[in-house]
Amino acid sequence: MSDMRAKVRGYIIENFLFGQANDLQDNTSFLEKGILDSTGVLELVAFLEEAFSIKIDAEETLPDNLDSIDLICAFLERK
C-alpha cells in the first residue's frame, strides 16, 4: 500500500469510522455507505490540502474525485 493510500485510508477510518475499518474497501463508496456527508467532504478536502500540499478548487469537490479511497488517490495523482 502506498504511503498516500495509507494516509488517506487512515484519515477516513480515524475521523469518519471512529477507528473501525469494518468492511471498508478502497473502492467503497463513501456516499452509498453514508460515511461522508457534506460537512465530511469539507473536512476531507481540508485534510487533503494540508497533508499533500495541494489546493482543491470547489469544482473539483465531486464524487468522481472524492467518493472512495481509490478515487481520491487517482485524483491526488492527477494533481
HELIX and SHEET records of a PDB file:
HELIX    1   1 ASP A    3  PHE A   16  1                                  14    
HELIX    2   2 SER A   38  PHE A   52  1                                  15    
HELIX    3   3 ALA A   58  GLU A   60  5                                   3    
HELIX    4   4 PRO A   63  LEU A   66  1                                   4    
HELIX    5   5 ILE A   69  ARG A   78  1                                  10    
END                                                                             
